Amino acid sequence: MVRKLFGTDGVRGVANTDPMTVESAIALGQAAAHIFRHKGGGRHKVVIGKDTRLSGYMFETALSAGICAMGGDVLLVGPMPTPGIAFLTHSMRADAGVVISASHNPYPDNGIKFFGPDGFKLPDDVESLIEELMYGDHLRENRPPSPEIGRAHRIDDATGRYIVYLKNTFPARLSLEGLRIVVDCANGAAYRIAPLVFAELGADVITIGVNPNGLNINEQCGSLYPEVVSGKVREARADLGISLDGDADRVILVDEQGEVLDGDRIMAICAESLARKKKLARNTVVTTVMSNIGLELFLKERKVKMVRAPVGDRYVVEMMRAGGYSFGGEQSGHLIFLDHATTGDGVLAALQLLSVMVEQGKKASELGTDLVSLPQMLLNVRMKQRVPLESMKGFQKARGEFERMLGERGRIVVRYSGTEPLLRIMVEGENRSEVEAIVKSLAAKAKEEGR
């Protein structure tokens, strides 16, 4: 079956425009409830959370209606980070979890993604089954009788449960007393939770992006705009800046000098600490093809192996679970600590880096300083059609020649976008001008053969 709805991270689009419509949300709720009813048997329950987008209200109601129509009970928790829903789904022994969010996208967009009873995102085959049910007659023929229609309940203490869980991931012997932290919540799902977590652990917290109005999520704030928190860190002479995205599953940090620490730098710092404590499973870190080769060299010097997954935090998690690894992430700030969580968690990741700072008595700028990121350039080439890469003979020949020229201290990654007719060409190397020249040359070859 060709997938019409699900992308690399659930269903996403402009609210009130296909596929992000009320009708689709009802059908998604019905299909998911039907699947998990058969998997769990008996009466089943589904946790629903959302970020702060205006359209979240209508999707929350539509999903609830669809789930109840198929005999499922709904547990509504309101605004909650994506990793919070993953945690609550598992801890409350629910049969599934649903997040209504478009992550770092602007407010007109929204999305719907699912978690299984174990708190992990659904595999592709289950998402495909949901689509198949939505477009068939099976759901209409299997509606439960009136007495078996489900109910919706609001869970008032969900925020408190998640805060306690997050605090418990921070070593009990340590404290954030004496640290000043700037937290940018992107006017998103963590606007209440994140400041409380850091404050209750003893930090002096300065907040940004904690006044959502339904229309300002990710607007000139959050992880896509680290310069905002960077400026505030310098102004307030803070020890660390924490910049979350709209659903708080990713984080970008800023040191006390206002310098940005991306996902690669955070992984370098945390991996080195975990390896030193013998807490890094199989002494391996899982990243994606987009992580800088500088991180690979940094880890290699410390006898830590690095393996790469396709782009997308769900694929990082899948590789971690398959290989028995415990830590991984993306350059964009999705960081997964499987000893604590089942998905990327921005607040949890910030806590882990803070624990390294406190434990070693160092400033953020003093950690991971041996990581040297090589020049990297990404160019998106708009193609008239998705020409199979293997059929682009001239492009592949040029790519091979450039790869031999770059050697072990350079890389070329080429892939199509999952949603647009864009060919993404990424080149890394030691010489920036050489990297730029290679990218431009490959882009020209791609356009020539993609006519």
ABEGO torsion letter per residue (X at the ends): XBBAABBABEBBEBBGBOABBAAAAAAAAAAAAAAAAAAAEEBBBBBBBBBABAAAAAAAAAAAAAAAAAGBBBBBAEBBBAAAAAAAAAAAGBABBBBBBAEABBAABBBBBBBBAAGBBBBAAAAAAAAAAAABAAAAAABBBAAABBBBBBBAAAAAAAAAAAAAABBAABBABGBBBBBBAGGBAAAAAAAAAAAAAGBBBBBBGABBAGAABGBGBEAABAAAAAAAAAAAGBABBBBBBAAGABBBBBBAAGBBBBAAAAAAAAAAAAAAAGABBGGBBBBBAABBAAAAAAAAAAGBBBBBBBBEAAAAAAAAAAAGBABBEBAAGBBBBAAABABBBAAAAAAAAAAAAAAAGBBAAABGAABBBBBBBBBBBBBABBBBAAABAAAAAAAAAAAAAAEAABBBBBBBBAABBBBBBBBBBABAAAAAAAAAAAAAAAAAAAX
